[in-house]
Amino acid sequence: MKSQLRRAAAAAAVILALGTLNALAADRYVISFPFKAAGTSFPAGEYVLSLKEDGGLVLRRESTGAETVLPFTERIARSAPPGEEPRLVFHMVGDFKPSYSEYITVYILAEAWPPEVDGFRLHTTKGAHKEIAVKGTVKEP
């Protein structure tokens, strides 16, 4: 009986710890411009980035609840001390509209830096571009 109780307590502790890690691994961003990520166009708005159990990333649009899995090409070792604010890094590039009559600015989600873990490279821009970082806040559980 004591053995079963200890196992149940240990399992509950593990579940609670994992739940806490997942809650800390979600962060909220207010993005003031439309952008592209994972081959999809997103409008400006409020988004939540969270880590999946398998180590992947999910971007959820707060206004609709729509979720998009963000494939990444590599992990990036964190050079800053732990505890740095979460951030998303966008590459700002110029492009022509399909009619080639108007030059527009396109923002592409290139890196994601959740709190307390290494970063994720989502896109590499080979041509000229500028980087813009959007700081996030850790979402309350």
C-alpha positions in Angstrom: 0.0 0.0 0.0 2.8 2.4 0.9 4.6 1.5 -2.3 1.5 2.4 -4.4 1.1 5.7 -2.6 4.7 6.6 -3.2 4.4 5.8 -6.9 1.3 7.8 -7.2 3.0 10.8 -5.4 6.0 10.5 -7.6 3.9 10.4 -10.7 1.9 13.4 -9.5 5.2 15.3 -8.9 6.5 14.5 -12.4 3.2 15.6 -14.0 3.2 18.8 -11.9 6.9 19.5 -12.8 6.2 19.0 -16.5 3.1 21.2 -16.4 5.2 23.9 -14.8 7.9 23.6 -17.4 5.3 23.8 -20.2 3.7 26.8 -18.6 7.0 28.6 -18.4 7.8 27.6 -22.0 4.9 29.7 -23.4 5.4 33.3 -24.2 3.2 36.1 -25.5 4.1 38.5 -28.3 2.3 41.6 -29.7 3.5 41.9 -33.3 2.6 45.2 -34.9 3.1 44.1 -38.6 2.0 41.3 -40.8 4.6 38.6 -41.3 5.3 35.2 -42.8 6.3 32.0 -41.1 6.2 28.3 -42.0 4.9 29.2 -45.5 1.9 31.1 -44.1 1.0 34.8 -43.9 0.0 36.1 -40.5 -1.7 39.4 -39.7 -0.4 41.8 -37.1 -1.8 40.8 -33.6 -1.2 39.0 -30.4 0.5 35.5 -30.5 1.6 32.9 -28.1 4.7 30.7 -28.8 4.9 27.4 -26.9 7.1 24.4 -26.9 5.6 21.0 -27.8 6.4 17.9 -25.8 8.4 16.6 -28.7 10.6 19.7 -28.7 8.8 21.5 -31.6 7.3 25.0 -31.6 3.7 26.1 -32.0 2.5 29.6 -32.8 -1.1 30.4 -31.7 -3.0 33.4 -32.8 -4.8 34.7 -29.7 -7.8 36.2 -31.5 -8.8 33.0 -33.3 -7.0 30.2 -31.4 -5.5 28.9 -34.7 -2.3 27.1 -34.2 0.6 26.6 -36.6 3.5 24.3 -36.1 6.8 26.1 -36.9 9.4 23.8 -38.4 13.0 24.8 -37.6 16.3 24.1 -39.3 18.5 24.1 -36.3 18.8 25.0 -32.6 20.9 28.0 -31.6 23.0 27.9 -28.4 22.0 30.7 -26.1 25.0 33.1 -25.6 23.2 35.4 -23.2 22.8 34.5 -19.5 19.6 32.5 -18.7 16.6 34.7 -17.8 16.9 36.9 -20.8 13.5 38.0 -22.1 11.9 35.8 -24.8 12.0 37.3 -28.3 11.2 36.7 -31.9 13.6 37.8 -34.6 12.3 38.8 -38.0 14.1 39.4 -41.2 12.8 42.5 -43.0 13.3 42.2 -46.7 12.0 44.1 -49.7 9.9 42.4 -52.4 7.7 43.3 -55.3 4.0 42.7 -55.3 2.9 40.1 -57.9 2.1 42.9 -60.3 5.7 44.2 -60.0 4.2 47.7 -59.8 4.8 48.3 -56.0 7.8 47.6 -53.8 6.7 46.2 -50.4 8.4 45.2 -47.1 8.0 41.6 -46.0 8.8 40.4 -42.5 9.8 36.8 -42.2 10.0 35.0 -38.8 13.7 33.9 -38.7 14.5 33.0 -35.0 12.5 32.2 -31.9 14.0 32.5 -28.4 11.7 31.1 -25.8 12.6 31.8 -22.1 15.3 29.6 -20.5 16.1 27.4 -23.5 18.3 27.6 -26.6 16.9 29.4 -29.7 15.4 28.0 -32.9 16.4 29.0 -36.4 13.3 29.0 -38.5 14.4 30.7 -41.7 17.7 31.9 -43.2 17.6 34.9 -45.5 20.5 34.9 -48.0 20.1 38.3 -49.5 20.2 41.8 -47.9 18.0 42.2 -44.9 17.6 43.9 -41.6 16.8 42.1 -38.3 14.0 43.3 -36.0 13.5 41.8 -32.6 10.1 41.7 -30.9 10.3 41.0 -27.1 7.8 38.8 -25.5 6.5 38.2 -22.0 6.2 34.9 -20.2 2.6 33.8 -20.2 1.1 33.3 -16.8 0.0 29.7 -16.2 
